[in-house]
Amino acid sequence: MTDRGQEGPPRALLITAIAVAIAAIAAVLAIAAIRQPPQRQQVPIAAVPAPRADSSECRVLLAALPEDLGDYQRVPAAEPAPQGAAAWQPAPDAEPVILRCGLDRPAEFVVGAPVQVVDAVQWIEVADSAGGRSTWFAVDRPVYVALTLPQGSGPTPIQQISDVIATILPATEIDPAPAR
């Protein structure tokens, strides 16, 4: 006759094994939760006239935009989101970088306006003195593209967007309005 207590491993060993397994699962879940990227909050993007925002050029450009612009990560636009727009933020509640595609020719783009070339794309800058932001308009492509940069964003966002624009959209002759 066998003693029922001697069948299988001792009870203390089973309890220890189960406790170790539960602790391991808890540790894996905790690490996964820590490594989970923070939920990206939606960024409101003001609607502006953009008659070509739904053009094939803008759709192709938006599809090619990177997830990161230096320290800025792409974030969803709050509804109602304007067509042809995208945003990136370095952190929640920080001032975003905003791209808009398919805009009208900017009023400031007149004959004699200073044009700056960034990685093969010609831009004009329109500063917003009140908010410390600046908006750059790509003026040598089949559609106008605006990139609004917060103060202190550095050159990386416009350089990376210029690279994408130069790759995706063919260069065209600039067409400034007559000087006022």
Secondary structure, 3 states (H helix, E strand, C coil): CCCHHHCCCCHHHHHHHHHHHHHHHHHHHHHHHHHCCCCCCCECCCCCCCCCCCCHHHHHHHHHCCCEECCEEEECECCCCCCCEEEEECCCCCCCEEEEEEECCCCCCECCCCCEEECCEEEEEEEECCCCEEEEEECCCCCEEEEEECCCCCCHHHHHHHHHHHHHCCCCCCCCECCC
